[in-house]
Amino acid sequence: ELPVEASTFLADSVLTYNNFVAGNSRLLIGAYSDPVFGRITSRFYSQIVPSNGSQLLEPDAVFDSVTLKLRLDFYHYGSRAITPQRFKVYLVNEEINNGRAYANNVTLALGRPHVAETSITISPDMFDDIVENEKNDTIQISTILNANVGRQLFGQWRAGDTTFTKFTEFKKRFFGIAVVPEDQNDKIIGINPNST
């Protein structure tokens, strides 16, 4: 007889949707090779809503561009080195159900190809300094979306129907976005979804 030590690891789903009522609102994006847990990646899916949907469009307005801006909340996990983090933005090709509790093992259909890509260099020491000293700094990831997506949004706004003024209609026409990290990333960072 030989004694054999055994252990069990139960893989399960973890709820990952934002619960704004409970105050736990943070979007995580990035990738990191953890020495204990292995490769960790985080992407997020989010509905979008026009910030100026109720504003009337000027008759002579012409389309220029649509910019996606994501405000960092200074959370970071991973490498302590100052390194660039790269991301791609995709359109979601299926409706995001507000009544569903999404978990980490759920994926949504994404449109191909990506509609934007961007990068930002992250300094963990700078992030820590901002948090520890309660500085009011704002850092954003900013990228211009593909012109075809922008023209589609602009055309819908120009149509003058209620798509831009009623979120229930807008979310059925424009399902949302997904922000996906590149494989070479070495950090996971937090985005504040409450920021306008």
N, C-alpha and C positions, 0 to 999 in steps of 0.2 A: 504494500500500500504506500502511495505517495500522496502527501497533502498538496492540493492544488488550490491556489488562491484565485478567486474569480471576482469580477466586478461587472456591473451592468450599467450601460449608458442608455437611457431612454431618450430617443429623439422625438421631439414633439414640436408643434407649432407654437410660435410666440406672437401674441397680438401686436400689431405694428401700426395700427391706425392712430391718428392724432385725436385725443379726446380733449377738446378745448375747454369743456366744462370742468374737467378734473385738473386742468392747468398743465398737462404734460404735452406741450406742443413743441416739437422739434423735428425737423427733417434731417436725416443723416445721409451723407453721400461720401463715398470713398472706398478705399481698399487698403488692407494691411496684412502682412504675414506675421501673425502672432506666434511666438515661440511655443506656446502651450496649445492654443486652439487651432492653429494652422491658418490658412488663407481666409480672411473675412472680407466680404464685400457688402456694400450697402448702396442701394439706389432708391430713389423715391418716385412715386407717381402722385400727381396732384391735379386737381381740377383748377381751372383758371376762370377768372371773371374780369370783364373790362372795368378798369378803374374810372373810365370816363363814359360809361355806357349811356347815362342819361343826358349827357351833353349833346346838343344838336350839332350835326356836321355842317360846316360852312359850305354853301353851294359850290364855291370855286376851289374847295380843298382837293389836294392831290396826294396820293400815297408816297411816302418817303421810306419809312422803315418801322419795324416793330422790335423793341428791345425787351429782353427778359432780364430782370434784375433780381438777384437773390441776396438777401442780407444775412451775413454770417452772424452767429451768436457766440462765437469764440470757443465753443466746445471743440476739442480735438482729442484724437486717440491714435496712437501709432508712433511712427518715427519722430525723434526730437530734432532731426536735421531740417534745415531750411530748404524745402524742395517744392518744385512746381507740381500741382495736382491738375489733371486734365479730365474734362467731362464732355459728354455728348448729350444733346437734347433731342428727344424723339417725341412725335405726336402719339398719343394713346389711341388705339383703334377700336376700343370698346368702352361702353359707358361705365363710369365708376359709380357704384351703388352707395349712396350715402348711408343707407340703413344696414350695410353689411360690415361685419367686424373682420377686416383683412388681417392676415397673418403672414409671417415671414416666408411661408412656402407657396404663396400665391404670386403668379405672374400674370400680367396683362399683355394683350396683343399690342405690339408697337408697329407704327408705320415705318417703312424703309424708303429711302435712306434717312439718316438723321437730318434734323432741320437747323441745327446749330452746333458749334463746338467752341469750347472756351477753356482757359486755364487760369490758375491763380497760384502764386507762390505763397506758401504758408510758413510762418515763423512761430513755432509753438511758444518760444520764450516771449515774443511780442504779445501773443494772445493771453498768456498768463499774466503779463504785466498789466494789460488792459483790464482784466477781470479783478486782479488783486488790488489795483489802485482805483477801481471804480471809475475808470475813464469813460467818457461819453463818445468814444470813437465809433464810426460806422465804416464797415468794410463790406463791399458788395462784389459778387460775381456778376458780371454783366456781359451779355452777348446779343448780337443782332440775329433775329430769326431769318430763315430763308425767305426771300422776297415773295415767293409764291404763297407761303402761309400768310404773310402780311397782307398781300393783295386780297386773299380770300376773306380775311377778317375785315379789311377796309371795305370790301364790296358788300359784306353783310351789314356793316354799319351804315353804308350809303343807302342800302335798300330801305332804311327807315322803318322796318317792322319792329316787333317787340323782342326780337332775338337778343338785342343788346341791353334792353331794359329789364328783362325777366330772366333771372339766373336759371330757372327751371327749363326754359327754352334754350338758352345759350349752351348749357351743359349737354344737351342732347345733340347739338350740332357740332360743338367743339368739345370732345370728351376730356381732354387734358393733356398734360405733358409727362414725360419721364426723363429724369436726369440720371445718367449712367456713368460710372467712373471708368477711366481707362485702366488697363491691366497693370501698368507700371506705377500706379499711385501707391503711396506708402503711408497714407493717413486717412482717417475718417473724420469729417468735419460736420458741424451742426449749422443748419439754416433756420432762421426765425420765420415761420410761416405767417406770423401775425403782423409783420411789418408791411406797410403799404409802399 
